[in-house]
């Protein structure tokens, strides 16, 4: 045998190499091999399940207009990825509980989608065309839809087990029937005087720290092609994708989009320099719109906004002084001291009035109804700061019925949110930070 190997060294080397590669492939799963050769890049994984770049890009399409704004780009990417991670974790939970949507349910959902219909009937050709424009295959779309439907079924299952106890009904009944009488002290910036003139250094510092607020909106310039020839439309679309600009495009400025149908206008507004072209079919015609350039973006100079900044800094200082005075009023009322500040008298006011007008936190609302506390605030309200002094509290039996249906729906939402958070916390999530930063 050794002599045979020596005689055919080259042949033996090839046989050994093939055997080694076969053994290597045997050691890995299909998904491992896809990862090794870049066939399935992951933006993140949830319990080992991959969220692919294509999935991520498809979801980002919905927010392409926001991605043009540098200050929002990272936030949007993180939010979209967070949504995908939550969906994947919930889908896995649905799978574990046997709540996966069937092929029939997926097909029914697709057929009733008006985006895939012509004259109210499902069109396979339209379905494929729409997905082609979105850059997604039918298989990928159907898998995404299956996940969405499965998650909906899971959350509906969770909701079905939620109900209101007798103690909860009594609690909410008291919140509904409680009425209060007392005084409301309101301090506004107009009520205070300040001896303050912003310095040039302060104004320039404010300008630099808030420069993005003085940014003039960019003007987008588009090219539009309109044709009844499907092949011609797709040829134009492909050329634009390859970086070539065909002749015959009509130039449109941002304001000109108002003349387009709503569906075309909204799609055009979502175009960005990273994704500058789309194709659509409307009423038997094909439209190709290309974002040619973005121009006119600039920051206003300091001298242009100097007076605006000066007024804002003075108002901020007045607001600080007003808030400080409201704090002093609250302390005086708690200590039982007499104060001469103006107040508004109120009688038989309900919880809803305080929560909406004063934006009271939930904890303060509960204390207002169920505790002996008399002084609340200060709260930001009506352009100033409000402090409440409760002089009388009672529960009226004739205040109307409590809408327990709405309360049950609110409890369902809270329970579902807690369930979603729990599922996410228990999932093993790995984010491809290097890809996310470079994307």
GIRA-V723559 format. One record per pair of residues at least 24 apart in sequence whose ideal C-beta (glycine too) atoms are under 7 Angstrom apart, sorted by the first residue. I is the first residue (numbers start at 1). J is the second residue. If there is no record, write none. Layout:
# GIRA-V723559
I|J, I|J
This chain:
# GIRA-V723559
42|432, 43|81, 43|432, 43|435, 43|436, 44|81, 44|85, 44|429, 44|430, 44|431, 44|432, 45|430, 46|85, 46|88, 46|89, 46|92, 46|427, 46|429, 47|92, 47|427, 47|428, 49|88, 49|92, 51|84, 51|85, 51|88, 54|140, 55|84, 56|80, 56|81, 56|84, 58|134, 58|136, 59|83, 59|84, 61|134, 64|270, 64|271, 64|272, 64|275, 65|269, 65|270, 65|272, 67|272, 67|274, 68|272, 68|273, 71|212, 77|436, 77|439, 85|429, 86|420, 86|424, 87|147, 87|151, 89|423, 89|424, 89|427, 90|151, 90|154, 90|420, 90|423, 91|147, 91|150, 91|151, 93|154, 93|423, 94|150, 94|151, 94|153, 94|154, 97|154, 99|150, 99|153, 99|154, 99|157, 100|150, 101|146, 101|149, 101|150, 101|153, 105|149, 106|142, 106|145, 106|146, 106|149, 109|145, 109|149, 110|145, 129|281, 133|278, 133|279, 133|280, 155|416, 158|415, 158|416, 158|419, 159|412, 159|416, 162|411, 162|412, 162|415, 164|404, 164|407, 164|408, 164|411, 169|404, 172|402, 172|407, 173|402, 174|369, 174|395, 175|351, 175|369, 176|399, 176|402, 177|395, 177|396, 177|397, 177|399, 178|351, 178|369, 178|393, 178|395, 179|348, 179|349, 179|350, 179|394, 179|396, 180|349, 180|390, 180|392, 180|393, 181|346, 181|347, 181|348, 181|391, 181|392, 182|346, 182|388, 182|389, 182|390, 182|391, 182|392, 183|343, 183|345, 183|389, 184|343, 184|344, 184|346, 184|386, 184|388, 185|329, 185|341, 185|343, 185|386, 185|387, 186|344, 186|382, 186|384, 186|386, 187|322, 187|325, 187|326, 187|384, 187|385, 188|322, 188|383, 188|384, 189|315, 189|318, 189|319, 189|322, 189|384, 191|322, 192|318, 192|321, 192|322, 192|325, 194|317, 194|318, 194|321, 196|314, 196|317, 198|310, 198|313, 198|314, 202|313, 203|306, 203|309, 203|310, 203|313, 204|302, 206|309, 206|313, 207|302, 207|305, 207|309, 211|299, 214|299, 214|300, 214|305, 215|299, 216|297, 216|298, 216|300, 218|294, 218|295, 218|296, 218|297, 219|253, 219|254, 219|295, 219|296, 220|254, 220|291, 220|294, 221|251, 221|253, 221|292, 221|293, 221|295, 222|252, 222|268, 222|289, 222|290, 222|291, 222|292, 223|249, 223|250, 223|251, 223|290, 223|292, 224|249, 224|250, 224|252, 224|287, 224|289, 225|249, 225|288, 226|285, 226|287, 227|285, 227|286, 228|284, 228|285, 230|286, 233|279, 233|286, 233|288, 236|288, 237|277, 237|279, 237|288, 240|277, 240|290, 241|277, 249|290, 264|289, 322|384, 322|385, 323|378, 323|385, 326|377, 326|378, 326|385, 326|387, 327|378, 329|387, 330|375, 330|377, 330|378, 330|387, 333|375, 333|387, 333|389, 334|375, 357|381, 358|386
